[in-house]
Amino acid sequence: MASKHEETPPAKSRGGCMGVLTKTFLFVTLLGLVIALAFSYRPQDLSGIDGVGPAAAAAPKKDVRAILRSSLERGFEVSFTEEELNAYLSRTLASKQNGLLGKNATIDGVWVSLEKDCAEVIIERRVFGHSFTVSTFLQVEQTEQPNGKAKTEVVLHGGPYISGTYPYRGGRFGSLVVPQGFLRLVLPAFENLAAVYQDEIGLISDMSRIQIGENRITFNPHAPGDDLSGLGGGSF
């Protein structure tokens, strides 16, 4: 028989366990936020992109706008490499960037990275003397309309992080890949960029077929099955 003076050990407090779990969750969340901020503060590595920086000066000098217009007028497919696109952007950006950003920020460059079925547009800028990069992934969706013409739409994502799942990869803040919804924070910068290159974008939207491949993008003004007999000229 137990003694009347024997003490029973107190049960663990449920509230105490919940407190530990809450503190652990907050710590992990805070740690993740700090790591994310560190990656977003560090500029994206651009060394693997052709035609970036000083390399743009040695790249083939193609007038992208003129070639696209000629392609539509003469009806022939044209292709541009990553290096050629970045050289064109490097040559033309200086005369176009007024008003793209505020007085405390300057654009060091706008670059394009091409991979299979996806392009990445990167804005490299300097804010209060520090280099930052932001980017958006782009994919092209084309559907045939009742009149037989193709409708071209550019969607701002690079597909899902994991195939068949959500959310989509939207772009990068520095070295950090962010979900599509985060692009709302930087969308005005890309809208302004699109505005100053509206002629080129207008020509691209008139193309019936656009194919993005590794290090190359191809534009074709003709839909599949078009009768091309009797057309003269050549490709670029």
N, CA, C and O of each residue as an XYZ file, in Angstrom:
944
protein
N       0.854     -1.191      0.000
C       0.000      0.000      0.000
C       0.883      1.232      0.000
O       1.826      1.348      0.783
N       0.560      2.131     -0.883
C       1.400      3.336     -1.015
C       1.246      4.221      0.191
O       0.168      4.319      0.776
N       2.324      4.860      0.557
C       2.321      5.800      1.688
C       1.532      7.035      1.334
O       1.519      7.471      0.183
N       0.873      7.598      2.329
C       0.099      8.816      2.112
C       0.989      9.984      1.739
O       0.544     10.950      1.119
N       2.285      9.880      2.133
C       3.195     11.005      1.892
C       3.966     10.859      0.571
O       4.762     11.725      0.211
N       3.713      9.724     -0.165
C       4.430      9.517     -1.436
C       3.863     10.450     -2.501
O       2.648     10.514     -2.691
N       4.737     11.171     -3.194
C       4.309     12.159     -4.186
C       4.310     11.539     -5.581
O       5.240     10.830     -5.965
N       3.283     11.815     -6.300
C       3.189     11.357     -7.691
C       3.868     12.373     -8.591
O       3.580     13.564     -8.475
N       4.797     11.935     -9.522
C       5.479     12.895    -10.423
C       4.469     13.642    -11.265
O       3.539     13.040    -11.802
N       4.643     14.954    -11.388
C       3.696     15.752    -12.171
C       3.739     15.387    -13.649
O       4.814     15.141    -14.195
N       2.582     15.349    -14.299
C       2.520     15.080    -15.743
C       3.071     16.266    -16.514
O       2.960     17.412    -16.078
N       3.667     15.981    -17.667
C       4.202     17.058    -18.503
C       3.072     17.957    -18.988
O       1.993     17.501    -19.366
N       3.355     19.209    -18.961
C       2.345     20.181    -19.386
C       2.186     20.160    -20.901
O       3.163     20.284    -21.639
N       0.953     20.001    -21.354
C       0.685     20.025    -22.797
C       1.028     21.392    -23.372
O       1.526     21.526    -24.490
N       0.735     22.413    -22.545
C       1.058     23.761    -23.009
C       2.544     23.966    -23.189
O       2.966     24.708    -24.076
N       3.353     23.311    -22.350
C       4.805     23.439    -22.481
C       5.305     22.839    -23.777
O       6.173     23.412    -24.435
N       4.756     21.669    -24.157
C       5.147     21.038    -25.426
C       4.782     21.912    -26.615
O       5.574     22.061    -27.546
N       3.595     22.487    -26.587
C       3.164     23.357    -27.684
C       4.059     24.576    -27.781
O       4.350     25.063    -28.874
N       4.498     25.072    -26.615
C       5.385     26.233    -26.625
C       6.707     25.926    -27.295
O       7.229     26.742    -28.055
N       7.257     24.738    -27.011
C       8.520     24.335    -27.631
C       8.362     24.192    -29.142
O       9.218     24.632    -29.910
N       7.251     23.569    -29.562
C       7.000     23.393    -30.996
C       6.849     24.743    -31.698
O       7.351     24.936    -32.804
N       6.156     25.667    -31.047
C       5.957     26.998    -31.637
C       7.286     27.727    -31.789
O       7.556     28.339    -32.823
N       8.111     27.654    -30.751
C       9.415     28.323    -30.813
C      10.299     27.704    -31.887
O      11.023     28.406    -32.593
N      10.231     26.371    -32.003
C      11.030     25.693    -33.041
C      10.580     26.108    -34.434
O      11.401     26.377    -35.310
N       9.262     26.155    -34.627
C       8.712     26.559    -35.925
C       9.132     27.983    -36.269
O       9.537     28.254    -37.399
N       9.037     28.890    -35.308
C       9.411     30.284    -35.546
C      10.897     30.401    -35.858
O      11.299     31.197    -36.707
N      11.712     29.604    -35.165
C      13.156     29.649    -35.402
C      13.488     29.175    -36.815
O      14.277     29.800    -37.523
N      12.867     28.050    -37.216
C      13.116     27.510    -38.564
C      12.637     28.489    -39.625
O      13.310     28.687    -40.637
N      11.476     29.103    -39.401
C      10.945     30.086    -40.353
C      11.878     31.278    -40.476
O      12.165     31.735    -41.583
N      12.353     31.784    -39.344
C      13.258     32.933    -39.345
C      14.573     32.593    -40.024
O      15.121     33.401    -40.773
N      15.082     31.383    -39.757
C      16.327     30.951    -40.387
C      16.164     30.861    -41.900
O      17.040     31.282    -42.655
N      15.019     30.301    -42.339
C      14.756     30.217    -43.778
C      14.668     31.580    -44.420
O      15.145     31.779    -45.537
N      14.055     32.528    -43.713
C      13.929     33.880    -44.232
C      15.290     34.546    -44.370
O      15.555     35.223    -45.364
N      16.147     34.357    -43.386
C      17.498     34.941    -43.439
C      18.287     34.366    -44.608
O      18.971     35.098    -45.323
N      18.188     33.045    -44.800
C      18.900     32.401    -45.915
C      18.367     32.912    -47.252
O      19.137     33.193    -48.171
N      17.032     33.029    -47.351
C      16.426     33.522    -48.593
C      16.879     34.945    -48.891
O      17.184     35.266    -50.040
N      16.928     35.793    -47.883
C      17.375     37.172    -48.079
C      18.834     37.215    -48.512
O      19.221     38.044    -49.335
N      19.633     36.325    -47.959
C      21.050     36.291    -48.340
C      21.209     35.923    -49.806
O      22.010     36.529    -50.518
N      20.444     34.924    -50.264
C      20.517     34.520    -51.669
C      19.970     35.613    -52.589
O      20.515     35.839    -53.669
N      18.903     36.288    -52.173
C      18.318     37.335    -53.012
C      19.236     38.556    -53.096
O      19.200     39.298    -54.078
N      20.056     38.762    -52.067
C      20.975     39.904    -52.040
C      22.187     39.648    -52.920
O      22.804     40.587    -53.422
N      22.532     38.363    -53.109
C      23.697     38.014    -53.921
C      23.294     37.941    -55.388
O      22.385     37.184    -55.728
N      23.944     38.706    -56.271
C      23.552     38.724    -57.689
C      23.655     37.344    -58.329
O      24.473     36.514    -57.933
N      22.810     37.123    -59.319
C      22.833     35.877    -60.070
C      24.148     35.736    -60.831
O      24.680     36.722    -61.341
N      24.665     34.532    -60.909
C      25.885     34.250    -61.664
C      25.561     34.267    -63.157
O      24.785     33.441    -63.638
N      26.154     35.205    -63.884
C      25.868     35.356    -65.311
C      26.977     34.790    -66.196
O      26.928     34.919    -67.419
N      27.966     34.170    -65.580
C      29.143     33.741    -66.341
C      28.826     32.660    -67.374
O      29.565     32.505    -68.346
N      27.747     31.916    -67.180
C      27.417     30.853    -68.124
C      26.547     31.286    -69.283
O      26.135     30.453    -70.090
N      26.256     32.593    -69.382
C      25.389     33.111    -70.447
C      26.254     33.737    -71.534
O      27.111     34.571    -71.242
N      26.037     33.342    -72.778
C      26.852     33.851    -73.890
C      26.542     35.315    -74.182
O      25.383     35.730    -74.177
N      27.600     36.094    -74.436
C      27.427     37.480    -74.861
C      27.171     38.468    -73.740
O      26.721     39.584    -74.002
N      27.443     38.094    -72.508
C      27.204     38.984    -71.372
C      28.445     39.824    -71.095
O      29.572     39.336    -71.178
N      28.223     41.094    -70.764
C      29.320     41.981    -70.387
C      30.241     42.294    -71.548
O      29.772     42.504    -72.666
N      31.556     42.329    -71.304
C      32.513     42.671    -72.365
C      32.447     41.752    -73.571
O      32.811     42.161    -74.674
N      31.985     40.509    -73.387
C      31.901     39.567    -74.502
C      30.923     40.037    -75.569
O      31.004     39.595    -76.715
N      29.997     40.929    -75.211
C      29.016     41.416    -76.178
C      29.673     42.193    -77.306
O      29.169     42.204    -78.429
N      30.799     42.844    -77.017
C      31.474     43.650    -78.041
C      32.034     42.794    -79.166
O      32.132     43.256    -80.303
N      32.403     41.552    -78.866
C      32.991     40.669    -79.875
C      31.944     39.800    -80.567
O      32.274     39.056    -81.490
N      30.702     39.884    -80.140
C      29.649     39.045    -80.723
C      29.227     39.574    -82.091
O      29.388     40.763    -82.370
N      28.687     38.701    -82.950
C      28.176     39.155    -84.255
C      27.124     40.241    -84.079
O      26.227     40.110    -83.247
N      27.230     41.305    -84.853
C      26.313     42.446    -84.723
C      25.151     42.287    -85.698
O      25.260     42.620    -86.878
N      24.052     41.779    -85.189
C      22.848     41.615    -85.995
C      21.791     42.589    -85.525
O      21.572     42.765    -84.327
N      21.133     43.225    -86.498
C      20.029     44.123    -86.174
C      18.767     43.274    -86.043
O      18.092     42.986    -87.032
N      18.465     42.888    -84.833
C      17.369     41.954    -84.582
C      16.045     42.498    -85.115
O      15.276     41.766    -85.737
N      15.784     43.766    -84.874
C      14.509     44.349    -85.313
C      14.386     44.312    -86.834
O      13.339     43.934    -87.360
N      15.444     44.701    -87.543
C      15.400     44.717    -89.005
C      15.253     43.308    -89.577
O      14.532     43.108    -90.554
N      15.926     42.339    -88.978
C      15.867     40.964    -89.469
C      14.481     40.365    -89.241
O      13.961     39.653    -90.101
N      13.884     40.649    -88.087
C      12.534     40.161    -87.823
C      11.530     40.749    -88.808
O      10.651     40.046    -89.306
N      11.668     42.044    -89.083
C      10.755     42.687    -90.034
C      10.913     42.080    -91.427
O       9.922     41.823    -92.110
N      12.159     41.849    -91.847
C      12.411     41.250    -93.155
C      11.869     39.829    -93.217
O      11.356     39.403    -94.252
N      11.979     39.099    -92.123
C      11.457     37.738    -92.069
C       9.953     37.716    -92.309
O       9.452     36.873    -93.053
N       9.232     38.644    -91.678
C       7.781     38.708    -91.862
C       7.418     39.128    -93.280
O       6.468     38.603    -93.861
N       8.172     40.075    -93.841
C       7.865     40.579    -95.177
C       8.187     39.557    -96.262
O       7.450     39.431    -97.240
N       9.286     38.828    -96.090
C       9.741     37.901    -97.125
C       9.340     36.453    -96.852
O       9.422     35.601    -97.737
N       8.906     36.181    -95.618
C       8.369     34.866    -95.319
C       9.381     33.778    -95.078
O       9.190     32.646    -95.523
N      10.475     34.099    -94.370
C      11.474     33.079    -94.106
C      11.811     33.005    -92.621
O      11.756     33.992    -91.888
N      12.161     31.792    -92.217
C      12.523     31.515    -90.830
C      13.850     32.191    -90.470
O      14.770     32.248    -91.285
N      13.933     32.699    -89.238
C      15.173     33.296    -88.747
C      15.478     32.750    -87.355
O      14.581     32.399    -86.589
N      16.767     32.691    -87.057
C      17.201     32.226    -85.744
C      18.235     33.182    -85.175
O      18.997     33.808    -85.912
N      18.248     33.285    -83.857
C      19.243     34.089    -83.150
C      19.819     33.266    -82.015
O      19.099     32.547    -81.321
N      21.112     33.379    -81.838
C      21.736     32.711    -80.706
C      21.637     33.610    -79.479
O      21.335     34.800    -79.573
N      21.895     33.014    -78.348
C      21.924     33.754    -77.084
C      22.934     34.896    -77.169
O      22.663     36.006    -76.711
N      24.084     34.625    -77.750
C      25.136     35.631    -77.880
C      24.673     36.804    -78.745
O      24.923     37.960    -78.403
N      24.001     36.515    -79.863
C      23.535     37.570    -80.762
C      22.475     38.450    -80.110
O      22.485     39.669    -80.281
N      21.560     37.835    -79.364
C      20.517     38.606    -78.683
C      21.128     39.519    -77.626
O      20.756     40.688    -77.520
N      22.061     38.989    -76.846
C      22.661     39.787    -75.784
C      23.529     40.912    -76.326
O      23.622     41.978    -75.717
N      24.162     40.678    -77.463
C      24.938     41.741    -78.101
C      24.006     42.856    -78.566
O      24.328     44.035    -78.421
N      22.860     42.492    -79.120
C      21.882     43.490    -79.570
C      21.347     44.297    -78.394
O      21.245     45.521    -78.475
N      21.007     43.622    -77.309
C      20.517     44.320    -76.128
C      21.583     45.252    -75.563
O      21.275     46.362    -75.128
N      22.822     44.806    -75.570
C      23.911     45.630    -75.051
C      24.100     46.900    -75.875
O      24.368     47.968    -75.326
N      23.958     46.779    -77.208
C      24.150     47.944    -78.088
C      22.997     48.930    -77.997
O      23.206     50.139    -78.102
N      21.789     48.431    -77.803
C      20.612     49.297    -77.906
C      20.096     49.805    -76.567
O      19.315     50.756    -76.533
N      20.511     49.199    -75.474
C      19.929     49.535    -74.180
C      20.225     50.963    -73.749
O      19.364     51.630    -73.176
N      21.443     51.438    -74.021
C      21.844     52.764    -73.535
C      20.897     53.856    -74.011
O      20.619     54.800    -73.271
N      20.401     53.740    -75.231
C      19.527     54.775    -75.779
C      18.068     54.578    -75.360
O      17.219     55.421    -75.651
N      17.776     53.459    -74.675
C      16.392     53.146    -74.361
C      16.073     53.187    -72.870
O      14.900     53.165    -72.499
N      17.095     53.245    -72.000
C      16.840     52.978    -70.597
C      16.368     54.189    -69.801
O      16.062     54.042    -68.617
N      16.294     55.385    -70.398
C      15.804     56.534    -69.654
C      14.395     56.261    -69.135
O      13.496     55.912    -69.900
N      14.221     56.420    -67.853
C      12.907     56.225    -67.258
C      12.609     54.803    -66.833
O      11.556     54.550    -66.247
N      13.513     53.856    -67.112
C      13.249     52.478    -66.712
C      13.261     52.321    -65.197
O      12.466     51.567    -64.637
N      14.167     53.037    -64.541
C      14.291     52.935    -63.104
C      14.396     54.325    -62.498
O      14.541     55.314    -63.216
N      14.322     54.397    -61.173
C      14.397     55.673    -60.490
C      15.781     56.291    -60.541
O      16.721     55.692    -61.064
N      15.900     57.489    -59.995
C      17.155     58.227    -60.074
C      18.271     57.585    -59.260
O      19.447     57.847    -59.513
N      17.921     56.748    -58.286
C      18.932     56.107    -57.458
C      19.350     54.738    -57.984
O      20.125     54.036    -57.334
N      18.841     54.350    -59.160
C      19.149     53.041    -59.731
C      19.535     53.196    -61.191
O      18.955     54.005    -61.916
N      20.511     52.421    -61.613
C      20.920     52.402    -63.016
C      20.943     50.956    -63.497
O      21.137     50.028    -62.711
N      20.744     50.783    -64.792
C      20.782     49.442    -65.382
C      22.178     49.185    -65.928
O      22.685     49.941    -66.756
N      22.791     48.107    -65.450
C      24.099     47.701    -65.966
C      23.955     46.816    -67.197
O      24.881     46.713    -68.001
N      22.802     46.180    -67.347
C      22.603     45.329    -68.512
C      21.280     44.589    -68.453
O      20.707     44.388    -67.382
N      20.808     44.189    -69.620
C      19.649     43.299    -69.741
C      20.114     42.118    -70.580
O      20.655     42.297    -71.672
N      19.903     40.921    -70.070
C      20.444     39.739    -70.723
C      19.358     38.677    -70.886
O      18.361     38.657    -70.163
N      19.587     37.796    -71.860
C      18.658     36.697    -72.123
C      19.412     35.380    -72.026
O      20.478     35.216    -72.620
N      18.853     34.453    -71.277
C      19.394     33.096    -71.204
C      18.370     32.160    -71.825
O      17.185     32.223    -71.496
N      18.824     31.289    -72.724
C      17.923     30.389    -73.448
C      18.194     28.940    -73.076
O      19.336     28.481    -73.104
N      17.136     28.233    -72.730
C      17.202     26.798    -72.536
C      16.000     26.180    -73.230
O      15.148     26.904    -73.746
N      15.916     24.885    -73.252
C      14.843     24.221    -73.995
C      13.480     24.670    -73.488
O      13.154     24.503    -72.312
N      12.684     25.246    -74.397
C      11.293     25.665    -74.152
C      11.153     26.809    -73.150
O      10.037     27.113    -72.729
N      12.244     27.445    -72.763
C      12.146     28.494    -71.751
C      13.257     29.523    -71.932
O      14.407     29.175    -72.196
N      12.898     30.782    -71.788
C      13.875     31.867    -71.793
C      13.835     32.569    -70.444
O      12.806     32.588    -69.767
N      14.958     33.139    -70.068
C      15.029     33.925    -68.837
C      15.549     35.312    -69.184
O      16.627     35.450    -69.762
N      14.780     36.341    -68.831
C      15.184     37.726    -69.063
C      15.678     38.291    -67.734
O      14.960     38.284    -66.735
N      16.907     38.775    -67.742
C      17.569     39.205    -66.516
C      17.870     40.701    -66.593
O      18.453     41.173    -67.569
N      17.475     41.432    -65.575
C      17.830     42.845    -65.450
C      18.924     42.953    -64.396
O      18.728     42.593    -63.235
N      20.068     43.449    -64.818
C      21.190     43.676    -63.907
C      21.242     45.168    -63.616
O      21.430     45.973    -64.527
N      21.078     45.538    -62.361
C      21.008     46.951    -62.038
C      21.823     47.255    -60.783
O      22.183     46.366    -60.011
N      22.094     48.532    -60.614
C      22.883     48.988    -59.477
C      22.055     49.995    -58.697
O      21.622     51.014    -59.234
N      21.842     49.694    -57.422
C      21.045     50.545    -56.554
C      21.925     51.006    -55.398
O      22.436     50.192    -54.629
N      22.095     52.320    -55.285
C      22.965     52.889    -54.253
C      24.343     52.225    -54.260
O      24.935     51.976    -53.210
N      24.835     51.946    -55.461
C      26.177     51.397    -55.612
C      26.286     49.889    -55.498
O      27.362     49.341    -55.739
N      25.208     49.193    -55.136
C      25.270     47.746    -54.990
C      24.597     47.068    -56.184
O      23.541     47.504    -56.640
N      25.213     46.006    -56.680
C      24.695     45.292    -57.838
C      23.590     44.317    -57.427
O      23.750     43.544    -56.482
N      22.470     44.363    -58.148
C      21.353     43.453    -57.935
C      20.959     42.842    -59.276
O      21.180     43.442    -60.328
N      20.381     41.658    -59.234
C      19.781     41.080    -60.441
C      18.381     40.566    -60.103
O      18.141     40.003    -59.035
N      17.478     40.779    -61.043
C      16.149     40.177    -60.962
C      15.846     39.591    -62.335
O      16.329     40.093    -63.349
N      15.056     38.542    -62.367
C      14.759     37.926    -63.660
C      13.362     37.358    -63.665
O      12.746     37.139    -62.622
N      12.882     37.129    -64.866
C      11.616     36.422    -65.054
C      11.817     35.352    -66.111
O      12.494     35.571    -67.115
N      11.223     34.198    -65.872
C      11.221     33.143    -66.883
C      10.066     33.406    -67.849
O       9.020     33.922    -67.457
N      10.272     33.043    -69.112
C       9.256     33.217    -70.143
C       9.064     31.907    -70.902
O      10.027     31.213    -71.228
N       7.817     31.589    -71.171
C       7.505     30.496    -72.074
C       6.504     30.991    -73.105
O       5.697     31.878    -72.826
N       6.562     30.418    -74.285
C       5.679     30.826    -75.376
C       4.576     29.791    -75.537
O       4.839     28.596    -75.669
N       3.336     30.272    -75.525
C       2.185     29.406    -75.778
C       1.492     29.892    -77.047
O       1.128     31.063    -77.152
N       1.313     28.998    -78.000
C       0.692     29.356    -79.276
C      -0.491     28.446    -79.542
O      -0.387     27.223    -79.447
N      -1.613     29.054    -79.875
C      -2.836     28.308    -80.172
C      -3.386     28.760    -81.521
O      -3.261     29.927    -81.892
N      -3.989     27.836    -82.244
C      -4.564     28.152    -83.548
C      -5.970     28.710    -83.375
O      -6.796     28.132    -82.669
N      -6.234     29.844    -84.030
C      -7.524     30.504    -83.950
C      -8.477     29.960    -85.022
O      -8.031     29.293    -85.956
N      -9.787     30.237    -84.900
C     -10.750     29.757    -85.897
C     -10.428     30.215    -87.318
O     -10.772     29.529    -88.281
N      -9.769     31.372    -87.457
C      -9.427     31.868    -88.793
C      -8.163     31.228    -89.340
O      -7.711     31.568    -90.434
N      -7.590     30.295    -88.576
C      -6.402     29.592    -89.042
C      -5.097     30.226    -88.606
O      -4.040     29.608    -88.733
N      -5.147     31.444    -88.095
C      -3.935     32.114    -87.652
C      -3.561     31.677    -86.241
O      -4.409     31.268    -85.448
N      -2.271     31.775    -85.953
C      -1.788     31.386    -84.634
C      -1.809     32.577    -83.684
O      -1.450     33.691    -84.065
N      -2.222     32.341    -82.474
C      -2.203     33.368    -81.439
C      -1.025     33.090    -80.518
O      -0.903     32.004    -79.951
N      -0.160     34.090    -80.378
C       1.044     33.925    -79.578
C       0.879     34.622    -78.239
O       0.544     35.805    -78.184
N       1.114     33.893    -77.169
C       1.060     34.460    -75.827
C       2.344     34.102    -75.087
O       2.843     32.980    -75.169
N       2.861     35.087    -74.366
C       4.041     34.864    -73.539
C       3.588     34.764    -72.093
O       2.939     35.675    -71.581
N       3.922     33.671    -71.435
C       3.540     33.471    -70.040
C       4.774     33.646    -69.162
O       5.872     33.220    -69.518
N       4.571     34.282    -68.007
C       5.695     34.629    -67.132
C       5.946     33.529    -66.104
O       5.693     33.705    -64.912
N       6.436     32.417    -66.574
C       6.881     31.378    -65.653
C       7.765     30.396    -66.410
O       7.784     30.361    -67.641
N       8.485     29.612    -65.646
C       9.388     28.639    -66.248
C       8.980     27.214    -65.975
O       9.815     26.311    -65.927
N       7.671     27.015    -65.795
C       7.188     25.682    -65.490
C       7.264     25.407    -63.995
O       7.804     26.219    -63.243
N       6.729     24.270    -63.556
C       6.693     23.958    -62.127
C       8.071     23.596    -61.572
O       8.946     23.151    -62.315
N       8.259     23.785    -60.275
C       9.488     23.342    -59.618
C       9.673     21.845    -59.801
O      10.765     21.371    -60.115
N       8.581     21.104    -59.596
C       8.567     19.659    -59.791
C       7.451     19.344    -60.784
O       6.337     19.847    -60.641
N       7.736     18.527    -61.773
C       6.777     18.254    -62.847
C       5.415     17.844    -62.296
O       5.305     16.956    -61.451
N       4.379     18.517    -62.801
C       3.017     18.184    -62.427
C       2.548     18.795    -61.127
O       1.469     18.460    -60.638
N       3.348     19.694    -60.554
C       2.970     20.312    -59.280
C       2.876     21.826    -59.424
O       3.229     22.393    -60.458
N       2.402     22.453    -58.383
C       2.271     23.901    -58.310
C       2.966     24.340    -57.025
O       2.920     23.586    -56.053
N       3.609     25.512    -56.951
C       3.561     26.637    -57.882
C       4.612     26.540    -58.990
O       5.460     25.649    -59.003
N       4.518     27.497    -59.920
C       5.475     27.594    -61.001
C       6.692     28.424    -60.585
O       6.620     29.259    -59.683
N       7.804     28.170    -61.265
C       8.995     29.016    -61.090
C       8.748     30.348    -61.807
O       8.530     30.378    -63.018
N       8.783     31.427    -61.057
C       8.509     32.724    -61.665
C       9.745     33.413    -62.203
O       9.726     33.967    -63.302
N      10.821     33.382    -61.431
C      12.050     34.054    -61.823
C      13.044     33.973    -60.678
O      12.963     33.087    -59.827
N      13.982     34.911    -60.668
C      14.974     34.923    -59.596
C      15.083     36.321    -59.003
O      15.036     37.324    -59.716
N      15.228     36.365    -57.686
C      15.665     37.567    -56.990
C      17.103     37.282    -56.573
O      17.343     36.514    -55.640
N      18.058     37.900    -57.263
C      19.442     37.524    -57.034
C      19.647     36.085    -57.463
O      19.338     35.719    -58.597
N      20.174     35.260    -56.547
C      20.401     33.848    -56.843
C      19.235     32.968    -56.434
O      19.282     31.752    -56.619
N      18.198     33.562    -55.884
C      17.074     32.800    -55.344
C      15.962     32.652    -56.373
O      15.449     33.652    -56.875
N      15.580     31.410    -56.696
C      14.443     31.155    -57.574
C      13.164     31.324    -56.753
O      12.995     30.689    -55.712
N      12.268     32.185    -57.232
C      11.056     32.501    -56.473
C       9.818     32.026    -57.229
O       9.847     31.915    -58.455
N       8.725     31.745    -56.506
C       7.466     31.366    -57.160
C       6.912     32.504    -58.009
O       7.275     33.666    -57.826
N       6.039     32.158    -58.929
C       5.495     33.111    -59.899
C       4.848     34.322    -59.227
O       4.976     35.440    -59.725
N       4.159     34.118    -58.111
C       3.457     35.207    -57.456
C       4.367     36.336    -56.993
O       3.925     37.479    -56.877
N       5.640     36.027    -56.727
C       6.570     37.045    -56.250
C       6.935     38.052    -57.341
O       7.473     39.120    -57.049
N       6.640     37.707    -58.604
C       6.983     38.624    -59.700
C       6.203     39.930    -59.622
O       6.596     40.923    -60.234
N       5.104     39.939    -58.879
C       4.342     41.176    -58.722
C       5.208     42.294    -58.144
O       4.966     43.471    -58.409
N       6.207     41.926    -57.361
C       7.068     42.919    -56.712
C       7.973     43.634    -57.715
O       8.363     44.779    -57.488
N       8.310     42.968    -58.824
C       9.248     43.549    -59.795
C       8.625     43.709    -61.175
O       9.304     44.116    -62.117
N       7.332     43.392    -61.302
C       6.685     43.438    -62.614
C       6.786     44.801    -63.290
O       6.964     44.844    -64.507
N       6.682     45.926    -62.562
C       6.804     47.232    -63.237
C       8.114     47.402    -63.999
O       8.124     48.009    -65.069
N       9.207     46.883    -63.474
C      10.498     47.004    -64.167
C      10.462     46.265    -65.499
O      10.988     46.763    -66.494
N       9.848     45.083    -65.530
C       9.774     44.319    -66.778
C       8.750     44.918    -67.741
O       8.927     44.844    -68.957
N       7.689     45.507    -67.209
C       6.720     46.189    -68.069
C       7.362     47.396    -68.744
O       7.117     47.647    -69.924
N       8.174     48.139    -68.014
C       8.884     49.277    -68.598
C       9.888     48.823    -69.650
O      10.056     49.466    -70.686
N      10.546     47.711    -69.369
C      11.494     47.163    -70.345
C      10.767     46.754    -71.621
O      11.250     47.014    -72.723
N       9.608     46.114    -71.475
C       8.824     45.712    -72.645
C       8.371     46.931    -73.438
O       8.275     46.876    -74.664
N       8.092     48.032    -72.741
C       7.616     49.239    -73.425
C       8.693     49.830    -74.338
O       8.389     50.304    -75.433
N       9.945     49.801    -73.891
C      10.999     50.413    -74.715
C      11.432     49.494    -75.854
O      12.065     49.948    -76.807
N      11.100     48.212    -75.765
C      11.371     47.284    -76.867
C      10.065     46.838    -77.523
O       9.950     45.704    -77.988
N       9.081     47.743    -77.555
C       7.768     47.371    -78.071
C       7.787     47.048    -79.564
O       6.992     46.224    -80.018
N       8.679     47.680    -80.345
C       8.752     47.361    -81.777
C       9.175     45.909    -81.981
O       8.557     45.177    -82.754
N      10.232     45.501    -81.284
C      10.712     44.128    -81.411
C       9.661     43.133    -80.920
O       9.442     42.097    -81.548
N       9.018     43.448    -79.805
C       8.005     42.547    -79.253
C       6.802     42.441    -80.193
O       6.212     41.370    -80.333
N       6.441     43.560    -80.839
C       5.342     43.534    -81.802
C       5.639     42.636    -82.986
O       4.757     41.916    -83.455
N       6.877     42.670    -83.478
C       7.261     41.800    -84.593
C       7.245     40.330    -84.180
O       6.811     39.463    -84.938
N       7.722     40.067    -82.971
C       7.749     38.694    -82.471
C       6.325     38.140    -82.336
O       6.073     36.976    -82.649
N       5.408     38.975    -81.873
C       4.031     38.509    -81.669
C       3.337     38.181    -82.983
O       2.326     37.478    -82.986
N       3.863     38.680    -84.105
C       3.274     38.380    -85.414
C       3.780     37.062    -85.998
O       3.282     36.607    -87.028
N       4.760     36.453    -85.351
C       5.305     35.190    -85.836
C       4.329     34.047    -85.560
O       3.717     33.979    -84.494
N       4.195     33.155    -86.535
C       3.280     32.021    -86.373
C       3.874     30.920    -85.514
O       3.149     30.214    -84.812
N       5.197     30.769    -85.567
C       5.843     29.730    -84.781
C       7.097     30.282    -84.112
O       7.917     30.949    -84.744
N       7.225     29.991    -82.830
C       8.404     30.396    -82.071
C       8.894     29.171    -81.311
O       8.138     28.531    -80.581
N      10.153     28.861    -81.493
C      10.725     27.698    -80.812
C      11.958     28.127    -80.022
O      12.903     28.687    -80.578
N      11.934     27.857    -78.719
C      13.072     28.180    -77.856
C      13.836     26.892    -77.589
O      13.284     25.914    -77.084
N      15.115     26.914    -77.936
C      15.970     25.759    -77.697
C      17.187     26.159    -76.890
O      17.326     27.315    -76.490
N      18.056     25.212    -76.653
C      19.280     25.483    -75.905
C      20.151     26.456    -76.699
O      20.670     26.110    -77.760
N      20.309     27.675    -76.178
C      21.186     28.683    -76.760
C      20.700     29.231    -78.104
O      21.480     29.855    -78.823
N      19.435     29.013    -78.458
C      18.941     29.510    -79.748
C      17.423     29.668    -79.706
O      16.713     28.867    -79.099
N      16.939     30.735    -80.375
C      15.501     30.923    -80.525
C      15.198     31.115    -82.002
O      15.909     31.845    -82.693
N      14.146     30.464    -82.489
C      13.816     30.451    -83.911
C      12.410     31.002    -84.110
O      11.477     30.657    -83.385
N      12.282     31.873    -85.119
C      10.991     32.487    -85.455
C      10.622     32.101    -86.878
O      11.456     32.152    -87.782
N       9.364     31.715    -87.070
C       8.889     31.359    -88.398
C       7.539     32.045    -88.640
O       6.608     31.861    -87.855
N       7.423     32.827    -89.710
C       6.167     33.544    -89.967
C       5.065     32.671    -90.537
O       3.932     33.127    -90.685
N       5.378     31.419    -90.860
C       4.393     30.541    -91.489
C       3.918     29.471    -90.526
O       4.706     28.870    -89.796
N       2.618     29.246    -90.538
C       2.047     28.173    -89.736
C       2.345     26.828    -90.391
O       2.563     26.779    -91.601
N       2.360     25.739    -89.630
C       2.576     24.420    -90.234
C       1.553     24.147    -91.334
O       0.362     24.412    -91.170
N       2.031     23.617    -92.451
C       1.125     23.280    -93.540
C       0.910     24.381    -94.550
O       0.221     24.173    -95.549
N       1.499     25.581    -94.308
C       1.369     26.660    -95.280
C       2.037     26.272    -96.594
O       3.069     25.600    -96.597
N       1.448     26.695    -97.708
C       2.023     26.462    -99.029
C       3.066     27.542    -99.288
O       2.727     28.716    -99.440
N       4.351     27.141    -99.337
C       5.435     28.102    -99.497
C       5.946     28.159   -100.940
O       6.952     28.813   -101.217
N       5.272     27.491   -101.835
C       5.737     27.496   -103.236
C       5.604     28.881   -103.817
O       4.630     29.587   -103.558
N       6.575     29.261   -104.593
C       6.541     30.554   -105.279
C       7.177     31.668   -104.492
O       7.295     32.783   -104.999
N       7.599     31.399   -103.243
C       8.253     32.434   -102.449
C       9.718     32.451   -102.788
O      10.353     31.406   -102.928
N      10.251     33.646   -102.919
C      11.673     33.781   -103.200
C      12.410     34.261   -101.987
O      11.813     34.479   -100.933
N      13.712     34.430   -102.126
C      14.520     34.951   -101.016
C      15.274     33.847   -100.330
O      15.443     32.759   -100.880
N      15.727     34.125    -99.129
C      16.514     33.151    -98.387
C      16.361     33.354    -96.916
O      15.699     34.293    -96.475
N      16.968     32.480    -96.149
C      16.890     32.558    -94.694
C      18.062     33.361    -94.152
O      19.017     33.646    -94.875
N      17.985     33.729    -92.857
C      19.017     34.520    -92.219
C      19.799     33.650    -91.238
O      20.726     34.133    -90.587
